Amino acid sequence: MNKRLIRNLTLLMAVVLLSGTWCMSQSGQKKALLIGIGNYPAEGGWGSLSSLNDLGLVERALLERGFAKEHILVLTDAVATRAGIEEAITSRFFKMLSRGDIAYIHFSGHGQQMIDISGDEVDGYDECLVPYDSPRKYVEGVYEGERLLTDDELGELLRKLRGKLGENGHLVVAVDACHSGTGTRGIARTRGSHELMAPQSYIRENAGRHFAQSDRNAIRGEQSGAENPSLASLVAFFGSAQNQLNCEMTDDKGDSYGSLSYTFAQQMLQVNQRMTYRGLFDRIRLEMGKLAPNQQPQAEGELDMEVFDGRLHERPTYYRALGIAGPKALRMNGGSLHGIHRGTKVSLYPPETRNPDQEKAIASGLVTQSYATESVVAIDSILPEDLVLGAWIYIVEHSLGDLQLRLGIRLHPDLPEPEFVAALFAKPYLLRDDRDPEIWLETRPGSHPAAAQWQLISRDGYVLDSSLASRPASTIQHRFLQSVREYLRGKFLKRLDLVSEEVAVSFKLIPADSVVAGKSFDSLPGFPADEDGVIRLPVGTVLRILLRNEGIRPAYFGLLDLQPDNKPNILLPDPSTPPEELRILPGQSILLRTSFVIGEPLGHEMFRLVASSKPFDLRLSLGVRGALKPDPFEQFFLELKEDHFLQSRGGTPLRLPHADMNIYTQTFVITN
C-alpha cells in the first residue's frame, strides 16, 4: 500500500470520525432534574406526601427509555429548600446542559397560592411551588411567603435553561402539585392547601376573582412578549386544573404515588419513538380518568413535537430476567407500570427470538408478585442461570391483577363499631385499610341515636350508599356489599384494556341538534374541547354517537358507561336490540339512532366502546340470547357481578379469556 493511499485513508477516517462527533453533538443528550418533597418539617404545617415514591418511578422510566444515570440529578426533602432548588437549576443542572440537549424537570410536592406581587394574575394570586423550608401559614411580619417559588420566578429560571439549551434544545416540565386545595371531605391525600399565603384583608378583596388558564403562561415566559426563537422549545404538564385538588393514588400493593407522576412514568414506558406530546397527554388524561376521576391534567407548549424529540430508546417487545429469585423463579424487568400484574402468563424463549409464535418456548411462567417496574415469575422447570438470564420473555396472557378493594372504617367517637363490619371483611375481596382506602365506611351522627347513619364514600367524595344505623345489621351488610361489588366491577371495567387492529372501532360524541335529515353525517363535528383539552357537557345535554370501523374485519359492538362514582351502566345493546344487529363493516361509519341525555352525578364520565369479531351481549342477561351458552367474554361479565364469583376469586388474579376484541374510550366532564 503506497503512502498516498494511506494518507487518503487516514484523512477519510478523520472526516468520518469528526462527522460522527458533530452529529452526536447536534443530536444532544437527555438530562433530568427530579425534585421531590415528601417529608416536610412538622413545624411547617404541611402533611407528608408520597413524592419520593414518585421520583423512583419517574427515574426508572427515564433510565429505561435512554437517560443515563449520571445525567439525572435528584433533589429530595431537606435539600430541596428554596435556595437549594434555585441553586440546582441555575448552577448544577445548568452546568450539566449543552446546546441541543433535551432537559426534563419533575416536581412532586405541595403547591400554594400567594399575593400577586407583579399584578399579572387574573385572580390576584401567584401560583407557587412549596419548597421544603416554606411554612404553610401567613404570619404578617414573620413569614409572608418569601421562600415560596412563584410561577413568575420559575418561568425566569426555566428561561435561563432554555437559553443554555438553544434553539435546537428542548425542555419538558412536569408539576405534580396543587395550588388550590379548595375544600374536601378529606377522603384522599391531596397535594396543596386551601390556605392562602396572604392576609385576610387581601383575601376578602380578591374573593370574587377567578383563575384563568392564561395565568400559567408565566412558566412559559410569555409574559415578557413574543417568544425568542433562540430559546429551546418548552412543554409543560400539570397534575390538575388550577381550581382542582390533586389527589394521590394507591396501587395494588398499597403504595401511594402522585397521579400525574404515576401515569407519566407508566406511559413513558409504553410510548413509541414517533408519538407526539399531544398523543402522550391524551393517554395520560385517559389513565388519570381511571385513577382520579375528578382531576383533569393540563398540558401546554409545543404539543405536536415528538416526545423528547423522538430520541427515546425503542422499547423492545420482550422482557429480560434481572436475576434469579429461587430454584424455579426469576425477577423480570417489567411490572405494573408495563401492564404486568400478578397472574400474568409468560414464556421464555432463546435470545434473538423475533417471532415467538413460530418458536418453541424453553419454559413457561406465572407472575406471582408485581411491583411498579419489575415482577417475580415462577417458572415450570429448573434452568441453568445463564439460560434464564439470556432468555427473551414474552407475555402470553395478561392479567387484570387482584380482585380486591381497600375499605377503611371511620367511626364517630359516640358510635360503636357495628357487628356487620366483621362480616364485611370476611369477604376475601375486601381489605381493611384505614390509611388510604378506595372507599370509606363512616358514621354520621343524627339528632338522636336512631337517626345516625352509615355511609359508603369513595375517595373522590361520592356517596355510594347510605343506611340508617337503626336498621338490622344483616340488611345494612347486604346492601353495602351490593354497592361495594358494583364499585369493584366499575373499577375493573375502567382498567380493562383490549387492543385489536382488526376490529378497531372508534367513535365521537355528536350534539344531537347538529344532525340534519338528508345531510351526510361523516363531517359532523363532535363536541369541542375547552382550552384544557377537556369536553364539558352540562346536565341535560342530548348527544348521539358516530361510529367508524377503522379495522379490516366486520365488528360487533357494545357500549359501556362508567359514571364518576364508578357505577357501570350498559348503554348498548338496549333492551329492544339484539346484539347481532350491532354490527359495522370495515371502513363504514354509523350514526346511532339512539340519543343519550347527560345526567348526574357531576364529574368525570367515561364511555367505553367494546368491539369484537363475534356477537356478544354486555347486558349479562342469558334470556336475550335464548338458551345459547354465553361465550367466555360474556361469562366473565356475568360472573363479575355475582358475590359467589368474587368470593371465590377475591384476592386472586383475574384473567380475561382470549378474544379478538378492542376497546375505545372517550371521556368528558359532566357539569351543572
C-alpha positions as CSV (number, residue, x, y, z in Angstrom):
1,M,0.0,0.0,0.0
2,N,1.6,3.3,-1.0
3,K,1.9,6.4,1.2
4,R,-0.5,8.4,-0.8
5,L,-3.3,5.8,-0.3
6,I,-2.5,5.6,3.4
7,R,-2.7,9.4,3.7
8,N,-6.0,9.5,1.9
9,L,-7.5,6.7,4.0
10,T,-6.3,8.5,7.2
11,L,-7.9,11.7,6.0
12,L,-11.1,9.9,5.2
13,M,-11.2,8.2,8.6
14,A,-10.7,11.6,10.3
15,V,-13.5,13.2,8.4
16,V,-15.8,10.3,9.3
17,L,-14.9,10.5,13.0
18,L,-15.3,14.3,13.1
19,S,-18.6,13.9,11.2
20,G,-19.8,11.4,13.7
21,T,-18.8,13.6,16.6
22,W,-20.5,16.6,15.0
23,C,-23.7,14.6,14.5
24,M,-23.6,13.4,18.1
25,S,-23.2,16.9,19.5
26,Q,-26.0,18.1,17.2
27,S,-28.4,15.5,18.4
28,G,-27.7,16.3,22.1
29,Q,-28.2,14.2,25.2
30,K,-31.1,13.7,27.5
31,K,-30.7,15.1,31.1
32,A,-33.1,15.4,34.0
33,L,-33.6,17.2,37.3
34,L,-36.1,15.4,39.7
35,I,-37.3,17.4,42.7
36,G,-39.5,15.6,45.3
37,I,-40.5,16.7,48.8
38,G,-42.5,14.1,50.8
39,N,-41.4,14.8,54.4
40,Y,-42.0,18.5,55.1
41,P,-40.9,19.7,58.6
42,A,-43.7,19.1,61.1
43,E,-43.4,22.7,62.4
44,G,-44.2,24.0,58.9
45,G,-47.7,22.6,59.0
46,W,-47.6,20.6,55.7
47,G,-48.7,17.0,55.6
48,S,-46.5,14.2,54.3
49,L,-46.7,13.1,50.6
50,S,-45.5,10.1,48.5
51,S,-43.2,12.3,46.5
52,L,-40.2,10.2,46.9
53,N,-42.1,7.2,45.5
54,D,-42.8,9.5,42.5
55,L,-39.2,10.2,41.8
56,G,-38.3,6.5,42.0
57,L,-40.9,5.7,39.4
58,V,-40.0,8.6,37.1
59,E,-36.3,7.9,37.3
60,R,-36.7,4.2,36.4
61,A,-38.9,5.1,33.5
62,L,-36.3,7.6,32.2
63,L,-33.5,5.2,32.6
64,E,-35.4,2.5,30.6
65,R,-36.1,5.0,27.8
66,G,-32.4,6.0,27.3
67,F,-31.5,8.6,30.0
68,A,-28.1,7.9,31.6
69,K,-27.9,7.6,35.4
70,E,-25.1,10.2,35.5
71,H,-27.3,12.6,33.7
72,I,-30.1,12.5,36.3
73,L,-29.9,15.0,39.2
74,V,-32.2,14.3,42.2
75,L,-33.2,16.7,45.0
76,T,-35.3,15.4,47.9
77,D,-36.7,16.7,51.1
78,A,-34.3,18.9,53.2
79,V,-32.0,19.5,50.2
80,A,-35.0,20.9,48.2
81,T,-35.2,24.3,50.0
82,R,-36.0,27.4,48.1
83,A,-32.2,28.2,47.9
84,G,-31.5,24.5,47.1
85,I,-33.9,24.4,44.2
86,E,-32.6,27.7,42.8
87,E,-29.0,26.6,43.1
88,A,-29.8,23.2,41.4
89,I,-31.5,24.9,38.4
90,T,-29.1,27.8,37.9
91,S,-25.8,26.1,38.8
92,R,-25.6,22.3,39.0
93,F,-28.2,21.4,36.4
94,F,-27.4,24.4,34.3
95,K,-23.7,23.3,34.1
96,M,-24.8,19.8,33.0
97,L,-26.6,21.1,29.9
98,S,-25.2,21.8,26.5
99,R,-26.7,23.3,23.4
100,G,-29.1,20.9,21.7
101,D,-29.7,18.8,24.8
102,I,-33.2,17.6,25.9
103,A,-33.9,18.5,29.6
104,Y,-36.6,17.2,31.8
105,I,-37.6,18.7,35.2
106,H,-40.1,17.0,37.5
107,F,-41.5,18.5,40.7
108,S,-43.6,16.5,43.2
109,G,-44.7,18.3,46.3
110,H,-47.2,20.8,47.7
111,G,-48.4,23.9,46.0
112,Q,-49.9,27.1,47.3
113,Q,-51.2,30.5,46.2
114,M,-49.8,33.8,47.5
115,I,-50.3,37.5,47.0
116,D,-49.6,38.5,43.4
117,I,-46.8,41.0,43.7
118,S,-46.4,41.8,40.0
119,G,-50.1,42.3,39.3
120,D,-50.2,40.0,36.3
121,E,-52.6,37.4,37.7
122,V,-56.3,37.5,36.9
123,D,-57.3,36.1,40.3
124,G,-54.9,38.2,42.3
125,Y,-52.7,35.3,43.3
126,D,-49.4,33.8,42.2
127,E,-49.3,30.0,41.9
128,C,-46.3,28.7,43.8
129,L,-44.4,25.5,44.4
130,V,-43.8,24.9,48.1
131,P,-40.1,24.2,48.9
132,Y,-39.0,22.2,52.0
133,D,-38.5,25.4,54.1
134,S,-41.7,27.2,53.3
135,P,-44.3,27.1,56.2
136,R,-47.9,26.8,55.4
137,K,-49.3,29.8,57.3
138,Y,-49.1,33.5,56.6
139,V,-47.9,35.5,59.6
140,E,-47.6,39.2,58.9
141,G,-44.1,40.5,59.7
142,V,-42.9,36.9,60.4
143,Y,-43.4,34.9,57.3
144,E,-45.2,36.2,54.2
145,G,-44.2,33.6,51.6
146,E,-40.8,34.8,50.7
147,R,-39.5,31.2,50.4
148,L,-42.3,30.1,48.0
149,L,-41.3,29.7,44.4
150,T,-43.8,31.6,42.3
151,D,-44.8,30.8,38.7
152,D,-43.1,34.0,37.6
153,E,-39.8,33.1,39.3
154,L,-40.0,29.5,38.0
155,G,-40.6,30.9,34.5
156,E,-37.4,33.1,34.7
157,L,-35.4,30.1,35.9
158,L,-36.6,28.0,33.1
159,R,-35.9,30.7,30.6
160,K,-32.2,30.6,31.6
161,L,-32.2,26.9,31.0
162,R,-33.9,27.3,27.6
163,G,-31.2,29.9,26.6
164,K,-28.5,27.4,27.5
165,L,-30.2,24.7,25.5
166,G,-30.6,26.9,22.5
167,E,-33.0,26.8,19.5
168,N,-32.2,23.1,18.9
169,G,-32.7,22.1,22.5
170,H,-35.9,21.1,24.3
171,L,-37.3,21.4,27.8
172,V,-40.1,19.4,29.4
173,V,-41.5,20.2,32.8
174,A,-44.0,18.2,34.9
175,V,-45.6,19.6,38.0
176,D,-47.3,17.1,40.3
177,A,-48.7,19.6,42.8
178,C,-51.8,21.5,43.5
179,H,-52.1,25.2,44.3
180,S,-55.7,25.5,45.4
181,G,-56.9,22.7,47.6
182,T,-60.3,24.2,47.9
183,G,-62.2,22.1,50.4
184,T,-62.7,18.4,50.6
185,R,-64.1,15.8,52.9
186,G,-60.6,14.5,53.4
187,I,-61.2,11.3,51.5
188,A,-57.9,11.1,49.6
189,R,-54.5,12.5,50.4
190,T,-54.1,15.7,48.4
191,R,-51.3,18.0,47.3
192,G,-51.9,21.6,48.1
193,S,-53.9,23.7,50.5
194,H,-56.9,26.0,50.6
195,E,-54.9,28.2,53.0
196,L,-53.6,31.2,51.0
197,M,-50.3,32.9,51.7
198,A,-52.0,36.3,52.2
199,P,-53.6,38.4,54.9
200,Q,-57.3,38.2,55.5
201,S,-57.9,41.7,54.2
202,Y,-56.3,40.8,50.8
203,I,-58.3,37.5,50.6
204,R,-61.6,39.4,51.2
205,E,-60.7,42.0,48.5
206,N,-60.0,39.3,45.9
207,A,-62.8,36.8,46.8
208,G,-64.7,37.4,43.5
209,R,-61.8,37.0,41.1
210,H,-61.2,33.7,39.3
211,F,-58.2,31.9,37.9
212,A,-57.7,32.0,34.1
213,Q,-55.7,29.4,32.2
214,S,-53.5,32.2,30.8
215,D,-52.1,32.7,34.3
216,R,-49.9,29.6,33.8
217,N,-48.2,31.4,30.8
218,A,-45.7,32.8,33.3
219,I,-44.0,29.4,33.4
220,R,-43.5,29.6,29.6
221,G,-42.1,33.1,29.9
222,E,-44.8,34.6,27.6
223,Q,-45.4,37.5,29.9
224,S,-42.3,39.2,28.6
225,G,-43.5,39.3,25.0
226,A,-43.1,37.3,21.9
227,E,-41.1,34.1,22.2
228,N,-37.4,34.4,21.5
229,P,-36.5,32.0,18.6
230,S,-33.1,31.4,20.2
231,L,-34.8,29.7,23.2
232,A,-35.4,25.9,23.4
233,S,-38.9,24.8,22.9
234,L,-41.0,24.0,26.0
235,V,-43.7,21.5,27.0
236,A,-45.3,21.6,30.5
237,F,-47.6,19.1,32.2
238,F,-49.7,19.8,35.3
239,G,-51.4,17.3,37.5
240,S,-54.7,19.1,37.7
241,A,-56.6,22.2,36.6
242,Q,-55.9,25.2,38.8
243,N,-59.2,25.0,40.7
244,Q,-59.0,21.3,41.4
245,L,-57.4,19.1,44.1
246,N,-54.5,16.9,43.0
247,C,-55.1,13.5,44.7
248,E,-52.6,10.8,45.3
249,M,-53.4,7.3,44.1
250,T,-52.6,3.9,45.6
251,D,-51.5,0.8,43.5
252,D,-52.5,-2.8,44.1
253,K,-49.6,-3.2,46.5
254,G,-50.8,-0.3,48.7
255,D,-48.0,2.0,47.6
256,S,-49.0,5.7,47.1
257,Y,-47.9,8.0,44.2
258,G,-48.9,11.3,42.7
259,S,-51.4,10.5,40.0
260,L,-49.5,12.5,37.3
261,S,-46.2,11.0,38.3
262,Y,-47.6,7.5,38.1
263,T,-49.3,7.9,34.8
264,F,-46.4,9.8,33.2
265,A,-44.0,7.1,34.2
266,Q,-46.5,4.4,33.0
267,Q,-47.0,6.0,29.6
268,M,-43.3,6.8,29.2
269,L,-42.6,3.1,29.4
270,Q,-45.2,2.4,26.7
271,V,-44.9,5.2,24.1
272,N,-43.2,4.6,20.8
273,Q,-40.5,6.9,19.3
274,R,-42.8,8.7,17.0
275,M,-45.5,9.7,19.5
276,T,-46.2,13.4,20.0
277,Y,-46.7,15.1,23.3
278,R,-50.3,15.6,22.3
279,G,-50.7,11.8,21.9
280,L,-48.8,11.2,25.2
281,F,-51.0,13.7,27.0
282,D,-54.2,12.1,25.6
283,R,-53.0,8.8,27.1
284,I,-52.1,10.4,30.4
285,R,-55.5,12.0,30.6
286,L,-57.3,8.8,29.9
287,E,-55.3,6.8,32.5
288,M,-55.8,9.6,35.1
289,G,-59.5,9.4,34.4
290,K,-59.4,5.9,35.8
291,L,-57.3,6.8,38.8
292,A,-58.6,10.3,39.8
293,P,-61.9,10.9,38.1
294,N,-62.3,14.4,39.4
295,Q,-58.9,15.6,38.2
296,Q,-58.1,16.9,34.8
297,P,-54.4,17.2,34.0
298,Q,-53.2,20.0,31.8
299,A,-50.6,20.4,29.1
300,E,-49.1,23.4,27.4
301,G,-46.4,24.2,24.8
302,E,-45.2,22.6,21.7
303,L,-47.6,19.6,22.0
304,D,-47.2,18.5,18.3
305,M,-43.5,17.7,18.8
306,E,-42.4,14.1,19.1
307,V,-41.8,13.1,22.7
308,F,-38.2,14.0,23.7
309,D,-37.7,15.0,20.0
310,G,-38.0,11.3,19.0
311,R,-34.8,10.4,20.9
312,L,-36.2,7.8,23.1
313,H,-34.7,4.3,23.0
314,E,-37.1,2.0,21.2
315,R,-39.0,-0.2,23.6
316,P,-38.4,-3.9,23.0
317,T,-41.4,-6.2,22.6
318,Y,-39.9,-8.7,25.0
319,Y,-38.6,-8.6,28.6
320,R,-35.5,-9.9,30.3
321,A,-34.6,-11.6,33.6
322,L,-32.9,-9.3,36.1
323,G,-31.8,-12.2,38.3
324,I,-32.7,-15.5,39.9
325,A,-35.3,-15.4,42.7
326,G,-35.2,-19.1,43.5
327,P,-34.7,-22.6,42.0
328,K,-37.7,-22.1,39.8
329,A,-38.2,-18.3,39.9
330,L,-36.8,-15.2,38.4
331,R,-37.0,-11.4,38.6
332,M,-38.3,-9.8,35.4
333,N,-37.8,-6.2,34.2
334,G,-41.5,-5.4,33.8
335,G,-44.2,-4.6,36.4
336,S,-47.5,-2.9,36.9
337,L,-46.4,0.2,35.0
338,H,-45.9,-2.0,32.0
339,G,-49.4,-3.5,32.5
340,I,-48.0,-6.7,34.1
341,H,-50.0,-7.8,37.1
342,R,-50.0,-10.9,39.3
343,G,-51.3,-13.8,37.4
344,T,-49.9,-12.8,34.0
345,K,-48.6,-15.8,32.0
346,V,-45.2,-15.6,30.2
347,S,-43.0,-17.8,28.2
348,L,-39.2,-17.9,27.9
349,Y,-37.5,-18.2,24.5
350,P,-33.9,-18.4,23.3
351,P,-32.3,-15.0,22.7
352,E,-33.0,-13.3,19.4
353,T,-36.4,-14.9,19.1
354,R,-38.3,-12.4,17.0
355,N,-41.4,-14.4,16.3
356,P,-42.4,-16.4,19.4
357,D,-45.4,-17.9,17.6
358,Q,-43.0,-19.9,15.4
359,E,-40.6,-21.0,18.1
360,K,-40.7,-23.5,21.0
361,A,-40.5,-21.9,24.4
362,I,-37.8,-23.2,26.8
363,A,-40.1,-22.6,29.8
364,S,-43.4,-21.1,30.9
365,G,-44.1,-19.0,33.9
366,L,-46.6,-17.1,36.0
367,V,-46.2,-13.7,37.6
368,T,-46.5,-14.2,41.4
369,Q,-45.6,-10.7,42.5
370,S,-45.8,-7.5,40.6
371,Y,-44.1,-4.2,41.6
372,A,-44.0,-0.9,39.7
373,T,-41.2,-1.7,37.3
374,E,-40.3,-5.4,38.0
375,S,-42.0,-8.6,38.9
376,V,-41.3,-12.1,40.2
377,V,-42.1,-15.0,37.9
378,A,-42.4,-18.7,38.9
379,I,-41.3,-20.9,36.0
380,D,-42.3,-24.5,35.4
381,S,-38.7,-26.0,35.3
382,I,-35.3,-25.6,36.7
383,L,-32.9,-24.0,34.1
384,P,-29.3,-23.0,34.2
385,E,-28.8,-19.4,35.3
386,D,-27.1,-18.3,32.1
387,L,-30.0,-19.7,30.1
388,V,-32.5,-17.8,32.2
389,L,-30.6,-14.5,32.1
390,G,-30.2,-14.7,28.4
391,A,-33.8,-15.6,27.6
392,W,-36.3,-13.3,25.9
393,I,-39.5,-13.3,27.8
394,Y,-42.8,-12.7,26.1
395,I,-46.3,-12.1,27.6
396,V,-48.7,-14.9,26.7
397,E,-51.8,-13.8,28.6
398,H,-52.4,-10.6,30.6
399,S,-54.0,-10.5,34.0
400,L,-56.1,-7.6,35.4
401,G,-54.5,-8.0,38.8
402,D,-56.0,-8.9,42.1
403,L,-59.8,-8.7,42.5
404,Q,-59.7,-6.7,45.7
405,L,-60.9,-3.4,47.2
406,R,-59.4,-1.4,50.1
407,L,-62.1,-0.3,52.6
408,G,-61.5,2.0,55.5
409,I,-63.6,2.5,58.7
410,R,-64.1,6.0,60.1
411,L,-66.1,5.9,63.3
412,H,-67.7,8.8,65.1
413,P,-66.5,8.7,68.7
414,D,-70.0,8.4,70.1
415,L,-70.9,5.4,68.0
416,P,-69.5,1.8,68.4
417,E,-68.3,-0.3,65.6
418,P,-71.3,-2.3,64.4
419,E,-71.3,-6.1,64.2
420,F,-71.7,-6.2,60.4
421,V,-68.2,-4.7,59.9
422,A,-66.5,-8.0,60.7
423,A,-68.8,-9.8,58.3
424,L,-67.7,-7.3,55.5
425,F,-64.1,-8.1,56.0
426,A,-64.8,-11.8,56.0
427,K,-65.1,-11.4,52.2
428,P,-61.8,-12.1,50.5
429,Y,-62.3,-9.2,48.0
430,L,-62.3,-6.6,50.8
431,L,-59.1,-5.5,52.6
432,R,-59.1,-3.2,55.6
433,D,-57.0,0.0,55.0
434,D,-57.7,2.9,57.4
435,R,-54.8,4.9,55.9
436,D,-55.6,5.5,52.3
437,P,-58.6,3.3,51.2
438,E,-60.5,3.4,48.0
439,I,-63.8,3.6,49.9
440,W,-64.6,4.8,53.4
441,L,-67.4,3.4,55.6
442,E,-68.1,6.1,58.0
443,T,-70.7,7.1,60.6
444,R,-72.8,10.3,60.6
445,P,-74.5,11.0,63.9
446,G,-78.1,12.2,63.9
447,S,-80.2,14.4,66.2
448,H,-80.9,11.2,68.2
449,P,-79.4,7.7,68.2
450,A,-82.0,6.2,65.8
451,A,-81.2,8.9,63.2
452,A,-77.5,8.1,62.9
453,Q,-76.3,6.9,59.5
454,W,-73.7,4.7,57.9
455,Q,-72.3,5.9,54.6
456,L,-70.1,4.4,51.9
457,I,-68.0,7.3,50.4
458,S,-65.4,6.9,47.6
459,R,-62.0,8.5,47.9
460,D,-63.2,11.1,45.4
461,G,-66.0,12.2,47.7
462,Y,-69.0,10.4,46.1
463,V,-71.6,9.0,48.4
464,L,-72.1,5.5,47.1
465,D,-74.7,4.3,49.6
466,S,-76.2,5.2,53.0
467,S,-78.3,3.5,55.6
468,L,-79.8,4.3,58.9
469,A,-77.8,2.7,61.7
470,S,-81.0,1.6,63.3
471,R,-81.7,-0.9,60.5
472,P,-80.9,-4.6,61.1
473,A,-77.2,-5.3,60.7
474,S,-77.9,-8.0,58.1
475,T,-79.9,-5.6,56.0
476,I,-77.1,-3.0,56.0
477,Q,-74.5,-5.6,55.3
478,H,-76.4,-7.0,52.3
479,R,-77.0,-3.5,50.9
480,F,-73.4,-2.3,51.3
481,L,-71.9,-5.5,49.9
482,Q,-74.1,-4.9,46.7
483,S,-72.7,-1.3,46.5
484,V,-69.1,-2.5,47.0
485,R,-69.4,-5.2,44.4
486,E,-70.8,-2.6,41.9
487,Y,-67.9,-0.2,42.6
488,L,-65.4,-3.1,42.2
489,R,-67.0,-4.1,38.9
490,G,-66.7,-0.5,37.7
491,K,-63.1,-0.3,38.8
492,F,-62.2,-3.4,36.7
493,L,-64.2,-2.2,33.7
494,K,-62.2,1.0,33.8
495,R,-58.9,-0.9,34.0
496,L,-59.8,-3.3,31.2
497,D,-57.7,-2.7,28.1
498,L,-58.1,-4.7,24.9
499,V,-56.4,-3.9,21.6
500,S,-57.1,-5.4,18.2
501,E,-56.2,-3.6,14.9
502,E,-58.6,-5.9,13.0
503,V,-61.7,-4.7,14.8
504,A,-60.6,-1.2,15.7
505,V,-63.9,0.7,16.1
506,S,-63.8,4.3,17.3
507,F,-66.5,6.9,18.0
508,K,-67.1,10.5,18.7
509,L,-69.9,12.3,20.6
510,I,-72.1,14.5,18.4
511,P,-74.6,17.2,19.5
512,A,-78.0,15.8,18.7
513,D,-79.2,19.1,17.4
514,S,-76.4,19.2,14.8
515,V,-77.9,16.2,12.9
516,V,-79.9,17.3,9.9
517,A,-82.0,14.8,7.9
518,G,-80.6,14.1,4.5
519,K,-77.2,15.6,5.3
520,S,-74.1,13.5,5.4
521,F,-73.0,12.7,8.9
522,D,-69.4,11.9,8.1
523,S,-68.4,15.6,8.5
524,L,-70.5,16.2,11.7
525,P,-68.4,18.0,14.3
526,G,-68.0,16.5,17.7
527,F,-68.4,18.4,21.0
528,P,-65.5,20.9,21.2
529,A,-62.9,20.6,23.9
530,D,-62.0,23.6,26.0
531,E,-58.6,25.2,26.3
532,D,-57.6,22.4,28.7
533,G,-58.5,19.8,26.1
534,V,-61.5,18.6,28.1
535,I,-65.0,18.1,26.8
536,R,-67.5,19.5,29.2
537,L,-71.2,18.6,28.9
538,P,-73.9,20.3,31.1
539,V,-76.6,18.2,32.6
540,G,-79.4,17.8,30.1
541,T,-77.1,17.8,27.0
542,V,-78.5,15.5,24.3
543,L,-75.9,13.6,22.3
544,R,-75.6,11.0,19.6
545,I,-72.7,8.7,18.8
546,L,-70.9,8.4,15.4
547,L,-69.0,5.1,15.0
548,R,-66.3,4.3,12.5
549,N,-64.7,0.9,11.8
550,E,-61.0,1.6,11.2
551,G,-60.2,-2.1,11.2
552,I,-60.1,-4.7,8.5
553,R,-62.9,-7.0,9.7
554,P,-66.6,-6.6,10.4
555,A,-67.2,-5.9,14.1
556,Y,-69.9,-6.3,16.6
557,F,-70.0,-3.7,19.4
558,G,-71.5,-2.7,22.7
559,L,-71.3,0.5,24.8
560,L,-70.4,0.8,28.5
561,D,-70.9,3.9,30.6
562,L,-68.8,4.3,33.7
563,Q,-70.1,7.1,36.0
564,P,-67.9,9.4,38.1
565,D,-68.9,7.3,41.1
566,N,-67.7,4.1,39.3
567,K,-71.2,2.8,38.7
568,P,-71.3,0.9,35.4
569,N,-74.2,1.1,33.0
570,I,-74.8,-0.8,29.8
571,L,-76.0,1.6,27.1
572,L,-75.8,-0.8,24.2
573,P,-77.4,-3.2,23.5
574,D,-80.5,-1.5,24.7
575,P,-83.5,-3.7,25.8
576,S,-85.0,-3.8,22.3
577,T,-81.9,-4.5,20.2
578,P,-80.4,-8.0,19.7
579,P,-76.6,-7.9,19.9
580,E,-76.3,-9.5,16.5
581,E,-77.7,-6.3,15.0
582,L,-74.9,-4.1,16.4
583,R,-72.6,-4.7,13.5
584,I,-70.3,-2.4,11.5
585,L,-68.3,-3.2,8.3
586,P,-64.7,-2.2,7.7
587,G,-64.5,1.5,6.6
588,Q,-68.2,2.1,7.5
589,S,-69.5,4.9,9.5
590,I,-72.7,4.6,11.5
591,L,-74.7,7.3,13.3
592,L,-76.5,5.5,16.1
593,R,-80.3,6.2,16.2
594,T,-80.4,6.3,20.0
595,S,-80.0,9.7,21.7
596,F,-78.5,9.9,25.1
597,V,-79.2,12.6,27.7
598,I,-76.5,13.6,30.2
599,G,-77.5,13.4,33.8
600,E,-75.9,13.5,37.3
601,P,-73.7,12.7,39.1
602,L,-71.3,15.5,38.1
603,G,-67.7,14.7,37.4
604,H,-65.6,12.7,35.0
605,E,-67.6,10.3,32.9
606,M,-66.2,7.5,30.7
607,F,-67.8,5.9,27.6
608,R,-66.1,2.6,26.5
609,L,-66.9,1.0,23.2
610,V,-66.2,-2.7,23.1
611,A,-65.8,-4.2,19.6
612,S,-65.5,-7.9,18.8
613,S,-65.3,-10.2,15.7
614,K,-68.2,-12.2,17.2
615,P,-71.6,-11.1,18.6
616,F,-71.6,-10.6,22.4
617,D,-74.1,-9.2,24.9
618,L,-73.0,-6.7,27.6
619,R,-76.4,-6.8,29.3
620,L,-75.3,-10.1,31.0
621,S,-78.8,-11.4,30.5
622,L,-78.9,-15.0,29.3
623,G,-82.6,-14.6,28.3
624,V,-81.6,-12.3,25.5
625,R,-79.7,-15.0,23.7
626,G,-82.3,-17.7,24.4
627,A,-80.8,-21.0,25.5
628,L,-77.4,-20.3,24.0
629,K,-74.5,-20.8,26.3
630,P,-72.7,-17.4,26.8
631,D,-69.2,-17.1,25.2
632,P,-66.2,-16.7,27.6
633,F,-66.3,-12.9,27.4
634,E,-70.0,-12.8,28.3
635,Q,-69.5,-15.3,31.1
636,F,-66.8,-13.1,32.5
637,F,-69.1,-10.1,32.7
638,L,-71.9,-12.3,34.0
639,E,-69.8,-13.7,36.9
640,L,-68.1,-10.4,37.8
641,K,-71.3,-9.1,39.3
642,E,-72.0,-12.2,41.4
643,D,-70.9,-12.4,45.0
644,H,-70.0,-16.1,44.7
645,F,-67.6,-15.3,41.9
646,L,-65.9,-12.5,43.9
647,Q,-66.0,-14.8,47.0
648,S,-64.0,-17.5,45.2
649,R,-61.8,-15.1,43.2
650,G,-61.2,-12.4,45.7
651,G,-57.5,-11.8,46.3
652,T,-56.6,-13.9,43.2
653,P,-55.6,-12.6,39.8
654,L,-58.4,-12.1,37.2
655,R,-57.5,-13.1,33.7
656,L,-59.7,-12.4,30.6
657,P,-60.4,-15.1,28.2
658,H,-58.6,-14.8,24.9
659,A,-60.7,-12.9,22.5
660,D,-60.3,-10.8,19.4
661,M,-61.6,-7.6,20.9
662,N,-60.9,-3.9,21.0
663,I,-61.9,-1.1,23.5
664,Y,-62.1,2.6,22.5
665,T,-62.6,5.2,25.2
666,Q,-64.0,8.7,25.3
667,T,-64.1,10.8,28.4
668,F,-65.9,14.0,29.3
669,V,-66.8,16.0,32.4
670,I,-70.5,16.5,33.4
671,T,-71.2,20.0,34.7
672,N,-74.1,22.0,36.1
